[in-house]
Amino acid sequence: MPQASDSKPRILVIRRRYLGDVVLLGSVFGSLRKHWPQARLTVLVEGAYAGVLALNPSVDSILDMPHGLPGWLRLLRALRREKFTLVLDFDNRRKTALIARLSGASCRVALHHGPRVCLPGFYTRHEIVEDDFLVSRHITDYYHRMLRAVNVPLDPGPFSLVPRAADLDFVRQLPEFAGLPAGRPRLLVHPGSRSSYRVWPAEAFAEVCDRLQAEGAASVLLVAGPAEQAIVNAIRQRMRTPVARLQGPLEVPQLAALLSSVDCVLCHDSGPMHLAAAVGTPVVALYGSQSLANWRPLGPQHIVLQPPLPCVNCVSPGVCLPNEPYFNHCVRNIAVTDVLAALRARLQPAADQ
């Protein structure tokens, strides 16, 4: 653990992925910065998720997870150059344990859920989180255990990301965004998910979008990643009203700016959901059987919809896998009427402004 006299530790935080996980580390970064204002804080992450760290003022620099021999050589040079004194490994995998050891830091801490640490000898300290810890706690409570391991107080203040001015200008100049009908709240619909099992039906999305646009409650913008265009196509094919669709890929900071520029976001439990919450935009989120306690969006302004569990009306008997949230269709039991009611509740305050 860093010595009390060390007011300028050189900290390496390891968290490879995913977008939501990296966003939700914001309170950890803020607490480290408040405790050690003069520290140098570097984060090691997969390149696809590095963009969100560029929006976090607590982070000084970013390193890419290595792939192939050239990547490992670049990382070794960076580890030698940075001379880290403290490594906080939130992944505790074989590769990340090796990176922690190669850093040469005098204090190397592994956060691990359950009793068996991967390569325990590569660390100087293990923060073992009991098996039942996440039964009713948010994932950020798990991340905060790392702070306890190095005697860093949790900063209780709210965490947020602030989009950059250049990215906000980029969004305002997008034809799809600029062309949304004036005088209505803007609803961004992100219908994708890393698991196809977690996707609400296209016909349900289409009905919600049509009804809101027909009654003048919102102007809808459909947005999805390159691998999620099929669901967007299916929604558009089923819609009766014209709808804007953003087809070009966005960098993460540009997506954050877009999310901050709308009045509400309709999405699944996903990385963009956590990003929207971090920039302060109200979210209506659709969940299947995944844990609300662990993964709800942070903040009081969001509405989360989930069917009753355990499931009493399985829509895919013989297909869904019990107790496997990535492999069941529970989200399909969320009613269109419930989604409409939640969206109207969030869109009406925007319309009154």
N, C-alpha and C positions, 0 to 999 in steps of 0.2 A: 504494500500500500504506500502511496506517496507520503513522504515525510511532511510533518506539519510545517516545516520551514520552506518547503518547496511551493512557492507561490506561482511558479510558471511551469507547471508540468506540460509535457508534450504527449498528448493523449491520442491514441488510435482507437476508434470505435469500429467494430466489425459487425455489419449486418448486411448480408448479401442481397436480400430481396424480401418482400415484394413492395409495390408502390405503397399500399396501405400501411404495411409494417414500418417502412421508412418514414412516412408521414407521422405515424404515432410515436416515433422516438423523439418528437419535438420537445416534449417536456423534459426528457433526459438531457438533451443538448442544452436547453435553457438553464437547467439546474446546475450542470457542470460549469457553464459560463458564469453564472451568478456566484458560485462558490470559488471559482478560480478565474477572475476577470482577465488575467494576463496569460492564461493558458493558450497553447496552440492546439486546436481541436481538428483532427483529421478523421474522415469517415471512409472506410473501405466498403464498396458497394458494387453490385453489377452495374455496368454502364447504362443499361436501360432505365435505371431508377436514380441516376446521379442528378438529373435535372431538378428534382424537388429539393435537393440539398442546397442548390444555388439560391433558393429563396429563403434560406434559414440564416439569419445574421449571426447565429452562434457558431456556425461551422466555418472554419478557415480554409480548409482545402479538402479535396476529394481524391481518393485513389480507386482505380478500377480493379475488380477481382481479376486475377490473372487467368488467361486461357492460352495454353500452348507455351512452348519454351520462350519465345520472345516476351510474352506477357509476364512470365515469372522472372525473367532477367530484369525487366523494367521495374517490377515490384521490389526485387532485392536491392536494386540501386536506390530506390526511394526509401526503403527501410533504413539503409545505411546512412542516407543523407539526413533523414528526419530525426534520428536518434531519439526514438520514443522512450518515455519513462513509464508510461501506463498504457496497458492494452485492456480494453473491455470487449470481450467476445460474446455477442448475443446469440451466436449460432452454434458454437461448440460442435463443429464437424471436423473431420480429419484434416481437410485443407486449412480451415481457419485456425485450428490448433497449431498446425505447422507454421502458419504465418505469425501467430502470436509468439511462438518460440523463436523464430528467425528475427523478430523485431529487436531482440536483445533488451527489451524493457525490463527493468528490475521488478516491476509489479505487473502480473498478467492474470486477469480474472476471467473465469468462465462462468457464464450463467447457464444453468441446466435444469430442465424440468424432469424430475425423477432422480433416482439414486445413482445411476451409472454415468459418470462423466467420460466423454471421449478423450482419450490420451491425457489422462490427468497429470502425468508428469511434465507436460508441456506448459503447465500453468503454475503460478505461485499461490493461487487461491481459487477455491470453487464456491460459488454461491448456489447451493442446492435448494431448489424450490420443490416443496412436497407435492406428491402426486395429485392431491385433491385441492390444491391452491386455486386452480382456475375454474372450479365448479361454479362459483357465483361471482367471480371477480373479472374486471376488465383486463384486457391484455396489457394495458399501460401499467396496471398494478404489478404485473409480472416484470415488466421492464424496470420498474422503479426498485425492484429488489437489487438490481445492480448498483444503484446509488447507495443503498444501505451497505453493500459490501465494501465500499470505499469511503464510508462515513461522509457522504455528501447529502445535505438536506434537500428534500424535494421542494422546488419553488412552487408554491400553491397558486400562483397567478395563472390566468388563462393563456393557452398557447394558440398562436395563429401564424399563418403564412401571409405575407403581403406580396401580391404580384408586382412585377417590375413595370415601370412606365412604358418601356419599349414593347413589352408583351401586350399590355392593354391597348396600345396604339395599333398593334398588329391585329388584335381581335376586332377593334372598331372598323378596320378597313376590310375585313372579310366580307365579300358580297353576300354570303348566306346570312351573316349576322346583321349587316346593315340593311338588308332587304326585309327583315321581319316587320310585319305591320305595326305601325305606331299606335300608341294609346292603349296597349294591352300589356299585362305582365308577360315576361319572357320565361317560358318553361323549357329547360334543356332535358331531353330524354336520352339517357345512356342505357340502352337495353342489353349490353353485353355482360359476360361473366367468364371467368377462367374455366368454369365447369358448365357444360351444356345442360346438365341436370338442373341447374339453378336458374334457368331462364324462364321468365313468365311468358305465356303464349303470345305470339305475334298478333293474333286476332284481338287479344285483350288490350295490348298496347294500342292497337289501331283504334279500337272503340273509345278508349280514354282520350286519345289525341283528337279524334273527330268531334267528340261531344264538347270538349273544352273549347276547341276552335269555333265550332258552330254557334255556341252560346256567347262567344266573345270573351271568355274567361282567361284566355291565354293565347299567345303565339308560340308555336312549338318548333323547336330545332332538334333534329335527330343527330346524334354524334356517337360514333363507335370507333374502335381501333381497327386496324387492317384485318385482323382475324375474326372480327365480329360483324362484317358487312352483310353476311347472309341474313341475320335477324333484322337488320335495318331494311334490306330489300323486301323481306317478307312483310314487315309492318307497312311500308309504303304501298305494296301491292294490294293490301286490304283496306287502305284508307280511302275515304270518299272526298275529303277536303285536301287542298294543296298543302304540302308540308315542306319546310326547308330541311335540307340535309347537308351536313358538312362532310365532304368526302376526303379532302386532303388530310394527310397525317399531321398531327400536332406534336411538337415537343412538349415535355411535361410542364415547363414554365408557361407555355402558351395555353395549354389546357387549364392550368390554374387560373390564368387571366380570364379565359372564357367562362369558367365556372363562377368566378367572382362577378361577372358582368350580366348574369341572369338573375331572375327573381326566385327561382326554385329549380331543383333538380329531382327528376324521377329516375331511379336506378335500382340495381340490386346491391346486395352486400358486396362491395368491390373497392379497389383502390381509388377510382374516381370518386366514390362516395366519401371516403375519408379525406380526400383532397378538397372536395367541395365544402365539407364541414370545417376544414382548417382555414379556408379563405372566407368563412362566415356566411355561406349561402345555405338557406334552409333546404333540407333534404327530405324527400319521401322515399324510404328504402323498403324494398321487398325482400323478405327473408324466407328461406325454406326451413330446414331443421337445424341450421347452424345456430350456435349459441348467441343469443342477444346479450347476455351478461358479458361475454368475452369481446364481442365485435360490434357493439352498437356505435353509431356515430356520436362523437363527443359534442355536447352542447344541448341546451334545453329547447332549441327551436326546431328540432327534427321530429318527424313522425316515422315510426318503424311499424311495418305491417307483417304479421306472421300468422299462419293458420294455427288452429289449436293443435297442441302436441301433448302426448303422443297422437299420431295420426288416427283419425276415426273414419276417414273416407279416402283410402288410398286410390290415387288416380292411375297408378301403374303397378298393380299387384304382380309379383313375380319379376319385376324389373328393378324397383327400388331396393336398395340394400339398407336394412334397419341399422340405425346408429352410425351411418356413413353419410354425413351431410353433403359430401361432394358427389354422391351417387344416389340421390332420390329426387323426386319431382314434387315435394311438398309445396313448393312455391306456387304451383298451379292451383292450389286450393284457395288462394287469395281472390276475393270477389272484386269485379270491376267496380261495383258500387262503393266498396270500401276505399279503393284507390281514388276514385273521384271525390269522395267526401274529404279525404286527407288533402288532396291537392287543392280543392276549393278553400279549405281552411288556411292553407299556406299562401295561396295566390291572392286571396281577398285583401289581406293587409297591404300587399304590394300595389293592388289596384287603387286603394284608398289614398296612397301617398301623393 
